[in-house]
Amino acid sequence: MNPTLTGTPAITSLLATVTRSDIRRDPFPHIVVRDALPRELYDALSTTMPTAEYIAERIGKPITSNERYNYMSELVLHDGTMAQVWKDFVTHHSSPAFYRQFLDLFEDDLLANLPTARERTGPLRELRAGRRHRDTFATHDILLDCTAVINSAVTGRPSAYRGPHVDKPYKLFGGLFYMRLPEDDATGGDLVLYKYRTGAHTFHASASEYGDSRFDIDPQYVEEVTTVPYEANTLVMYPINRFALHGVSVRGLTRHQRRFVALVGDLQHPLFDLALRREHP
């Protein structure tokens, strides 16, 4: 990581040029935005993005093959060596203004797939938006984060960081902004979108490093629909519901790190049920 820049480019929202006409609905509502940021801003962020080793040292997590290393907004903002462009970027993308931009795009689709959301949360546009690890649910209704994320190099054998799954049911939205390095010639690491196969399917839970559960599904119960390549300056974003099945394709052996920004909005309580049971449509 090179934390030094001459000047700081103005921040442009990742959603600045996106409209509802850009929403794709197969297999679930999502957007794919290429060249999401102006080149000057993207290059400034890319040049100063922390490495897996940098993040690992600060969060106290050892480096292993194809593991995930998260540097959340509050860590970025309190790190004196992080470039100002990163601090400005995470501030905007974990702000009430960004939350409103998300709703401008996806509110109708979100409510179509989560018809009881208003009953559980109240009007979405009245939710008090704060930032994870700065604010709490005592004073806010949704906590946003904009996290610099690295998947470490793949050693030993090819692997997928995570197969098909649905994001945690207390999250309102998910976003991935890819920051692939030009020299990265690794295979895989793409985003795969799935739909359920006809018939029974079963979710299973496993503990996450944050003390909650994550929900995965065996590949036999899902069918690949499309793949979004892991490409620089590409944004993928979607409302979360039980149909928003996705995973990461197998990465080949590589010394390169997989780099992206994760965008999330956490609620205090889940919006849908992913009970661990066998279901029959």
PAVO-899443 format. One record per residue (C-alpha): residue number from 0; chain; x, y, z. Coordinates in Angstrom, 2 decimals, padded with zeros to 5 digits. Each point is the difference from the previous one (the first is absolute). Example, Ala and Ser with C-alpha at 12.3 -4.5 7.8 and 13.67 -1.06 7.14 Angstrom:
<atoms>
num_chaine_x_y_z
0_A_012.30_-004.50_007.80
1_A_001.37_003.44_-000.66
</atoms>
This chain:
<atoms>
num_chaine_x_y_z
0_A_000.00_000.00_000.00
1_A_001.22_003.48_-000.89
2_A_-001.87_002.43_002.27
3_A_001.42_003.14_-001.61
4_A_-001.84_001.86_-002.75
5_A_000.44_003.45_-001.49
6_A_-003.46_001.50_000.37
7_A_-003.25_-001.82_000.70
8_A_-002.53_-000.57_-002.77
9_A_-003.59_001.01_000.65
10_A_-002.18_-002.88_001.14
11_A_-002.62_-001.26_-002.42
12_A_-002.64_-002.42_001.22
13_A_000.11_-003.50_-001.44
14_A_-003.71_000.47_-000.77
15_A_000.33_003.44_-001.57
16_A_-000.84_-001.08_-003.55
17_A_-002.24_-003.00_000.72
18_A_-003.74_000.07_-000.69
19_A_-002.82_-002.50_000.48
20_A_000.28_-000.94_-003.66
21_A_003.38_-001.53_000.85
22_A_-001.52_-002.56_002.38
23_A_000.25_-003.60_-001.16
24_A_-002.58_-002.38_001.46
25_A_001.28_-003.41_-001.02
26_A_000.48_-001.90_002.24
27_A_-000.71_002.76_002.58
28_A_000.10_003.83_-000.08
29_A_003.57_001.30_-000.29
30_A_002.14_002.48_-001.88
31_A_003.34_-000.49_-001.74
32_A_001.75_003.31_-000.68
33_A_003.27_000.03_-001.91
34_A_002.26_003.07_000.25
35_A_-001.98_000.95_003.08
36_A_002.44_002.72_001.08
37_A_001.87_002.67_-001.96
38_A_003.48_-001.22_-000.91
39_A_001.86_002.54_002.16
40_A_-001.96_-000.97_003.10
41_A_000.24_-003.73_-000.68
42_A_003.75_000.19_-000.54
43_A_000.47_001.99_003.21
44_A_-001.89_-002.64_001.99
45_A_001.71_-002.90_-001.73
46_A_003.50_001.36_000.55
47_A_-000.58_000.46_003.73
48_A_-002.09_-003.08_000.79
49_A_001.35_-001.99_002.97
50_A_001.38_-003.49_-000.54
51_A_-001.03_-003.19_001.76
52_A_003.21_000.17_002.04
53_A_-000.72_003.58_001.08
54_A_-003.55_-000.83_001.08
55_A_000.98_-003.30_001.61
56_A_002.54_001.71_002.23
57_A_-002.51_002.58_001.19
58_A_-002.91_-002.34_000.64
59_A_002.15_-002.81_001.42
60_A_-000.93_-002.68_-002.52
61_A_002.72_-002.26_-001.43
62_A_000.46_-000.32_-003.76
63_A_-001.27_-003.27_-001.44
64_A_-000.93_-001.06_-003.52
65_A_-003.00_001.71_-001.61
66_A_-001.27_001.50_003.26
67_A_-001.95_003.24_000.37
68_A_001.46_003.08_001.73
69_A_-002.37_002.89_000.78
70_A_001.04_003.58_000.76
71_A_-003.25_001.64_001.04
72_A_-000.89_003.68_-000.30
73_A_000.81_000.93_003.57
74_A_003.41_-001.66_-000.25
75_A_000.73_001.92_-003.21
76_A_-001.13_003.29_001.54
77_A_002.17_-000.40_003.10
78_A_003.11_-001.19_-001.86
79_A_002.46_002.85_-000.34
80_A_001.82_-001.70_-002.88
81_A_-003.08_-000.43_-002.21
82_A_-000.30_002.43_-002.90
83_A_-002.60_002.75_000.34
84_A_-001.72_-001.23_-003.16
85_A_-000.88_-003.24_001.80
86_A_-001.33_001.87_003.01
87_A_-002.17_002.19_-002.22
88_A_-001.16_-003.02_-002.01
89_A_-001.08_-002.11_002.99
90_A_-001.63_003.02_001.66
91_A_-002.32_000.55_-002.96
92_A_-000.73_-003.68_-000.59
93_A_-001.04_-000.56_003.61
94_A_-002.16_003.13_000.20
95_A_-003.75_000.73_000.06
96_A_000.40_001.56_-003.46
97_A_001.28_-003.29_-001.43
98_A_-002.81_-001.91_001.72
99_A_-002.52_002.30_-001.71
100_A_001.68_-000.66_-003.35
101_A_-000.40_-003.72_000.59
102_A_-003.72_000.47_000.73
103_A_-000.48_002.18_-003.07
104_A_001.16_-002.96_-002.05
105_A_-001.24_-003.07_001.81
106_A_-002.84_000.84_002.39
107_A_-002.74_-001.40_-002.24
108_A_001.90_-003.21_-000.74
109_A_000.92_-000.41_003.66
110_A_-003.62_000.26_001.12
111_A_-001.19_-002.30_-002.79
112_A_002.22_-002.79_001.34
113_A_-000.39_000.91_003.69
114_A_-003.68_000.99_000.33
115_A_000.17_000.06_003.82
116_A_003.05_002.30_000.13
117_A_-002.01_003.12_000.81
118_A_-001.79_-001.81_002.83
119_A_003.34_-001.05_001.51
120_A_001.94_003.24_-000.45
121_A_-002.48_002.78_-000.62
122_A_000.28_002.22_-003.10
123_A_003.40_-000.66_-001.56
124_A_000.61_003.65_-000.77
125_A_-000.50_000.92_003.64
126_A_002.68_-002.35_001.31
127_A_002.78_001.81_001.84
128_A_003.22_-000.95_-001.80
129_A_003.25_-000.20_001.94
130_A_003.40_-001.66_-000.42
131_A_001.07_-003.38_001.37
132_A_002.35_000.12_002.99
133_A_-000.65_003.72_000.49
134_A_-003.76_000.02_000.55
135_A_-002.31_-002.53_001.66
136_A_-003.58_-001.18_-000.31
137_A_-000.82_002.01_003.10
138_A_000.02_003.13_-002.16
139_A_-000.15_-001.30_-003.59
140_A_-002.09_-002.47_-002.00
141_A_002.47_-001.08_-002.68
142_A_003.79_-000.08_000.25
143_A_001.96_000.34_-003.22
144_A_003.56_-000.95_-000.83
145_A_002.40_000.39_-002.90
146_A_002.77_-002.53_000.55
147_A_003.29_-000.49_-001.83
148_A_000.28_-003.76_-000.52
149_A_002.82_-002.27_-001.15
150_A_-000.13_-003.70_-000.80
151_A_003.56_-001.21_000.51
152_A_002.13_-001.89_-002.52
153_A_-001.02_-003.57_-000.82
154_A_002.60_-002.58_001.00
155_A_000.01_-003.77_000.29
156_A_-003.01_-000.68_-002.18
157_A_-002.66_001.96_-001.93
158_A_-002.98_000.98_002.13
159_A_-003.17_002.08_000.17
160_A_-000.17_002.38_002.95
161_A_-003.72_-000.70_000.26
162_A_-002.51_-002.03_-001.97
163_A_-003.70_000.75_-000.53
164_A_-001.64_001.80_002.92
165_A_-002.44_002.69_001.04
166_A_001.26_002.97_001.99
167_A_-001.03_000.32_003.62
168_A_-003.73_000.75_000.30
169_A_000.53_003.11_002.13
170_A_001.85_001.72_-002.85
171_A_-002.04_002.25_-002.26
172_A_002.39_000.17_-002.93
173_A_003.34_-001.23_-001.24
174_A_002.48_001.53_-002.41
175_A_003.34_-001.02_-001.49
176_A_002.30_002.47_-001.70
177_A_002.84_-001.84_-001.72
178_A_003.52_001.46_-000.05
179_A_001.98_-002.59_-001.93
180_A_003.65_000.86_-000.63
181_A_001.11_000.23_-003.66
182_A_002.69_-002.63_000.53
183_A_-002.42_-002.51_001.55
184_A_-000.08_-002.90_-002.45
185_A_-001.71_-002.47_002.35
186_A_-002.94_-002.06_-001.14
187_A_-003.32_-000.01_001.86
188_A_-001.14_002.21_002.83
189_A_-003.09_001.03_-001.98
190_A_-003.44_000.58_001.52
191_A_-002.47_-002.76_-000.85
192_A_-003.75_000.64_000.28
193_A_-002.31_-002.96_000.59
194_A_-003.64_-001.00_000.16
195_A_-001.57_-002.91_001.90
196_A_-000.51_-003.28_-001.80
197_A_-003.49_-001.44_000.06
198_A_-000.51_-002.24_003.01
199_A_001.29_-000.13_003.53
200_A_002.93_002.03_001.25
201_A_001.76_000.44_003.32
202_A_001.96_002.89_001.50
203_A_002.61_-000.62_002.63
204_A_001.51_002.51_002.43
205_A_003.58_000.47_001.06
206_A_001.54_002.45_002.44
207_A_001.60_003.12_-001.44
208_A_003.04_001.69_001.50
209_A_-002.32_002.75_001.28
210_A_-001.98_-002.25_002.31
211_A_-003.12_-000.40_-002.13
212_A_-001.04_-002.59_-002.58
213_A_000.39_-000.11_-003.74
214_A_-002.27_-002.05_-002.23
215_A_001.24_-002.25_-002.80
216_A_-001.72_-002.45_-002.32
217_A_001.33_-003.12_-001.67
218_A_000.66_000.55_-003.73
219_A_-002.29_-002.94_-000.84
220_A_-002.99_002.15_000.97
221_A_000.81_002.96_-002.25
222_A_000.60_000.74_-003.66
223_A_002.46_002.53_-001.42
224_A_-001.72_002.77_-001.94
225_A_002.72_002.53_-000.79
226_A_003.53_001.01_000.90
227_A_001.26_003.51_000.63
228_A_003.73_000.10_-000.78
229_A_002.38_001.28_002.64
230_A_001.06_003.17_-001.84
231_A_001.49_003.31_001.14
232_A_-002.36_002.91_000.69
233_A_-003.11_-002.19_-000.12
234_A_-002.88_000.30_002.48
235_A_-002.56_-002.69_000.82
236_A_-002.80_000.88_002.42
237_A_-003.30_-001.60_001.05
238_A_-002.69_-000.03_002.70
239_A_000.30_-003.08_002.20
240_A_-002.75_-002.62_000.19
241_A_-000.22_-003.79_-000.08
242_A_000.20_-000.02_-003.81
243_A_003.28_001.97_-000.17
244_A_002.18_-003.09_-000.34
245_A_003.62_000.61_-000.96
246_A_003.53_-001.30_000.49
247_A_003.60_000.36_-001.17
248_A_001.47_-002.22_-002.70
249_A_003.11_-002.09_000.67
250_A_003.25_001.96_-000.14
251_A_003.04_-001.68_-001.46
252_A_003.35_-000.01_001.75
253_A_001.28_003.56_000.02
254_A_002.20_002.44_001.88
255_A_-002.45_002.79_-000.77
256_A_-002.52_001.32_002.48
257_A_-003.67_000.45_-000.86
258_A_-001.00_003.56_000.88
259_A_-003.41_001.58_000.45
260_A_-002.15_002.30_002.09
261_A_-003.00_-001.47_001.85
262_A_-003.08_002.18_000.54
263_A_-002.52_-001.07_002.64
264_A_-002.97_001.25_001.98
265_A_-000.70_-001.87_003.26
266_A_-003.34_-000.04_001.81
267_A_-000.51_-001.05_003.60
268_A_-002.44_-002.78_-000.86
269_A_-000.35_-002.37_-003.01
270_A_-002.35_000.82_-002.85
271_A_-000.58_-003.55_-001.19
272_A_000.26_-003.58_001.14
273_A_002.74_-002.41_-001.00
274_A_-000.96_-002.74_002.40
275_A_002.17_-003.07_-000.28
276_A_-002.54_-002.41_-001.34
277_A_-000.77_-001.91_-003.16
278_A_-002.46_001.95_-002.10
279_A_-002.39_-001.18_-002.71
280_A_-001.24_002.63_-002.45
</atoms>
